Amino acid sequence: MLTEKQNPNTQHLDQMDTLSMLRLMNEEDQKVALAVQNVLPQIAKAVDIARDKFTIGGRLFYIGAGTSGRLGVLDAVECVPTFGVSHEKVQGIIAGGEGAFVQAVEGAEDDTDAGRETLIERELSADDVLVGVAASGRTPYVLGAVDYAKSIGTPTIGVACNDPSPLLEAVDIPIGVVVGSEILTGSTRLKAGTAQKLVLNMISTAAFAQLGKVYGNLMVDVQVTNEKLAQRAKHIIQEIANVDATRAETLLHASGNNVKVAIVMAVCELDYEEAVKRLSDAGGYLRKVMNASGGDV
């Protein structure tokens, strides 16, 4: 496996001074973005499937072990405050259970049946989509999950850093991000982990952007759960509705901290109930409401 081979550029890592070591790491890291660029067409297919499944009420599952599993959980958790979706909509599953997120569970990744059993517990269906994440491309836990998903007609996507690999051969959409050997031999938390995070970020962000969770480059479905996000919400209202800070704060309060509703209230000069209805009639797409009102920016 390429992810297990020694990197000829870093064979003297332990003898380098700090700055030289960091420069070399940075040079290796720059190869990651180029590797992701090479598979953008495959990532686009994954985005389209995830978007279409979301449209019919389906869910997106990430499943992996170790670093790969943690990255899936991370992306899933962040979708909730960023896009205002439920915890059910995007789910990250890590071999060994939630405890494995902070402490390795030895042998969990080798349990093929466990991946299948976890998906059965989550009631995976053909309306969902499964993304198997494994730097090696051969993690038994992930392969077992993919095999089960395929058996019930769930679309499958694989993200691996070894190509060819069993995972990429098993899934409907293979995403082989070949980043080369690691700076520290076999430590896939480095370049491989960075590549996986980039790909998962792309899948979730692009899918939700196309579903009206984004207006321009503003997260209009942001959940106001702390002061920082409250300030962000007010700034978004100011920007889109073209109101001052005081008016934005009043609108945010009147809308029950719903940024989209607050904007519709301002732009269309509606009360809360009418704004909610107008937005609902547009399927939750703020841009449709703005275009109809002539207030598009």
C-alpha positions in Angstrom: 0.0 0.0 0.0 1.3 3.4 -0.9 0.1 4.8 2.4 2.5 2.4 4.1 5.6 3.1 2.0 8.5 5.2 3.2 8.6 8.7 1.8 12.1 9.2 0.3 11.9 13.0 1.0 11.5 12.5 4.8 13.9 9.7 5.6 16.1 12.1 7.7 13.1 13.7 9.5 14.6 13.1 13.0 17.8 14.9 12.1 16.2 18.1 10.8 16.0 21.4 12.6 12.5 22.6 13.3 12.1 25.1 10.5 13.4 22.6 7.9 11.1 19.9 9.1 8.1 22.2 8.9 9.0 23.4 5.4 9.2 19.8 4.3 5.9 19.0 5.9 4.3 22.0 4.2 5.7 20.9 0.8 4.2 17.5 1.2 0.9 18.9 2.4 0.6 21.0 -0.8 0.3 17.8 -2.8 -3.0 17.0 -1.1 -5.0 19.7 -2.8 -3.7 18.6 -6.1 -4.6 15.0 -5.4 -8.2 16.1 -4.6 -8.3 18.2 -7.7 -7.7 15.1 -9.8 -10.9 13.4 -8.5 -13.3 16.4 -8.6 -15.5 14.7 -11.2 -16.0 11.7 -8.9 -16.7 14.0 -5.9 -19.3 15.9 -8.0 -21.1 12.6 -8.6 -21.1 12.0 -4.8 -22.5 15.5 -4.2 -25.3 15.0 -6.7 -26.4 11.7 -5.1 -26.3 13.1 -1.6 -28.3 16.1 -2.7 -30.9 14.0 -4.4 -31.3 11.7 -1.4 -31.7 14.6 0.9 -34.4 15.9 -1.4 -36.5 12.8 -0.8 -35.9 12.7 2.9 -32.8 10.5 2.9 -29.7 10.6 5.0 -26.0 10.8 4.5 -23.9 8.3 6.5 -20.1 8.4 6.9 -18.5 5.2 8.2 -14.9 4.6 9.0 -12.4 3.5 11.7 -9.7 5.5 13.5 -8.8 8.8 11.9 -11.2 8.2 9.0 -14.1 7.5 11.3 -13.3 10.6 13.4 -13.3 12.8 10.3 -16.7 11.5 9.3 -18.1 12.2 12.8 -16.5 15.7 12.7 -18.1 16.6 9.4 -21.5 15.2 10.4 -21.6 17.1 13.7 -20.6 20.4 12.1 -23.5 20.1 9.6 -26.0 20.8 12.4 -25.0 24.3 13.4 -23.8 25.3 9.9 -26.8 24.2 7.9 -29.5 24.0 10.5 -30.2 20.3 9.8 -31.1 17.6 12.4 -28.5 15.2 13.9 -30.3 12.5 11.9 -29.7 14.0 8.5 -25.9 13.5 8.4 -24.4 10.8 10.6 -20.9 9.8 11.3 -20.2 6.2 12.4 -16.8 5.2 13.9 -15.7 1.6 14.5 -15.8 0.9 18.2 -18.6 3.3 18.9 -18.6 6.9 20.2 -15.9 6.2 22.8 -13.5 5.4 20.0 -13.6 9.1 19.0 -11.3 10.0 21.9 -9.7 6.6 22.6 -8.7 3.9 20.2 -10.6 0.7 20.4 -8.2 -2.1 19.5 -9.4 -4.5 16.8 -12.6 -2.6 16.1 -11.7 -1.9 12.5 -11.2 -5.6 11.8 -14.8 -6.6 12.7 -16.6 -7.0 9.3 -19.9 -7.9 10.9 -19.9 -4.8 13.2 -20.2 -2.4 10.2 -23.2 -4.3 8.9 -24.8 -4.5 12.4 -24.4 -0.8 13.0 -26.2 0.1 9.8 -29.0 -2.2 10.6 -29.4 -0.4 13.9 -29.5 2.9 12.1 -32.2 1.5 9.8 -30.2 2.3 6.6 -32.4 2.2 3.5 -32.2 2.7 -0.2 -33.3 6.3 0.3 -30.0 7.0 2.1 -26.4 7.2 0.9 -23.3 5.6 2.5 -19.8 7.0 2.3 -17.1 4.5 3.4 -13.9 6.3 4.4 -10.7 4.3 4.8 -7.2 5.6 4.0 -6.0 2.1 3.3 -9.1 1.2 1.3 -9.2 -2.2 2.9 -10.6 -1.7 6.4 -12.9 -4.8 7.1 -15.3 -2.8 9.2 -15.9 -0.4 6.3 -16.0 -3.1 3.7 -18.7 -5.0 5.7 -20.8 -1.9 5.9 -20.5 -1.2 2.2 -21.4 -4.8 1.3 -24.6 -4.6 3.4 -25.5 -1.2 1.9 -25.2 -2.6 -1.6 -27.3 -5.6 -0.7 -30.3 -3.3 0.2 -29.8 -0.9 -2.7 -28.2 2.0 -0.9 -25.9 4.0 -3.1 -22.3 3.7 -1.9 -19.3 6.0 -2.2 -15.8 5.2 -1.2 -13.0 7.6 -0.1 -9.5 6.0 0.0 -5.9 7.0 -0.5 -4.8 3.7 -2.1 -6.0 3.2 -5.7 -6.7 0.5 -6.6 -8.1 -0.9 -3.3 -10.9 -3.2 -2.3 -13.1 -0.3 -1.1 -12.8 1.5 -4.4 -13.6 -1.6 -6.3 -16.7 -2.3 -4.1 -18.5 1.0 -4.2 -20.7 2.7 -6.8 -18.6 5.9 -6.8 -14.9 5.4 -6.0 -12.9 8.5 -4.9 -9.3 7.5 -4.9 -7.3 10.5 -3.5 -3.7 9.3 -4.0 -1.6 11.7 -1.8 1.5 9.5 -1.8 3.5 8.1 1.1 3.2 9.9 4.4 5.7 12.3 6.0 5.8 9.8 8.9 5.5 6.4 7.4 2.0 4.9 7.8 0.6 7.9 9.8 -2.5 8.5 7.7 -3.7 11.2 10.2 -1.4 13.4 8.1 -1.8 13.8 4.3 -4.4 11.1 3.9 -6.5 12.5 6.8 -6.3 16.0 5.3 -7.4 14.7 1.9 -10.4 12.9 3.5 -11.5 16.0 5.4 -11.4 18.0 2.2 -13.5 15.5 0.3 -16.1 15.2 3.1 -16.3 19.0 3.4 -17.0 19.2 -0.3 -19.7 16.6 -0.3 -21.7 18.1 2.6 -21.1 21.8 1.7 -21.9 21.5 -2.0 -25.0 19.3 -1.4 -26.5 21.7 1.2 -25.6 24.8 -0.8 -27.7 23.4 -3.7 -30.6 22.7 -1.3 -31.0 26.4 -0.3 -29.1 26.2 3.0 -26.8 28.8 1.6 -27.5 32.2 0.0 -24.5 33.4 -2.0 -21.8 32.4 0.4 -23.7 33.1 3.6 -25.0 30.3 5.9 -28.6 31.5 6.1 -29.7 28.4 8.1 -27.1 28.9 10.8 -28.3 27.9 14.2 -28.0 30.7 16.8 -26.6 28.8 19.7 -24.0 31.2 21.1 -23.1 34.9 21.0 -20.7 34.4 18.1 -23.4 32.8 15.9 -25.9 35.4 17.0 -23.5 38.1 15.7 -23.0 36.2 12.5 -26.8 35.9 12.1 -27.3 39.6 12.5 -24.5 40.4 10.0 -26.1 38.1 7.5 -29.5 39.8 7.9 -27.8 43.2 7.5 -26.1 42.1 4.4 -29.0 40.5 2.6 -31.9 42.7 3.8 -29.9 45.9 3.7 -30.8 47.0 7.2 -28.8 48.5 10.1 -27.5 46.6 13.1 -30.4 47.6 15.4 -33.0 46.6 12.8 -31.2 43.3 12.2 -31.3 42.5 15.9 -35.0 43.3 16.2 -35.8 41.1 13.1 -33.7 38.2 14.5 -35.6 38.4 17.8 -39.0 38.6 16.1 -38.2 35.7 13.8 -37.3 33.4 16.7 -33.7 33.4 15.6 -34.5 32.2 12.1 -32.3 34.1 9.8 -34.3 33.3 6.6 -37.6 34.3 8.2 -36.0 37.6 9.5 -34.8 38.4 6.0 -38.2 37.7 4.4 -39.9 39.8 7.0 -37.7 42.7 6.1 -37.5 42.4 2.3 -41.2 41.6 1.8 -42.5 43.7 4.7 -44.4 40.8 6.2 -45.2 39.8 9.7 -43.7 36.6 11.2 -46.6 34.2 10.2 -46.7 35.5 6.6 -43.0 35.4 6.2 -42.9 31.8 7.4 -45.6 30.9 4.9 -43.9 32.7 2.0 -40.7 30.9 2.8 -42.5 27.5 3.1 -44.2 28.1 -0.2 -40.8 28.5 -1.7 -39.6 25.1 -0.3 -37.3 26.9 2.1 -35.3 28.5 -0.7 -34.6 32.1 0.3 -33.4 32.9 -3.2 -36.7 32.0 -4.7 -38.4 34.4 -2.3 -35.9 37.1 -3.1 -36.1 36.7 -6.8 -39.9 36.9 -6.7 -39.8 40.1 -4.6 -37.1 41.7 -6.8 -34.8 41.9 -3.8 -32.2 39.5 -5.0 -28.6 40.5 -4.3 
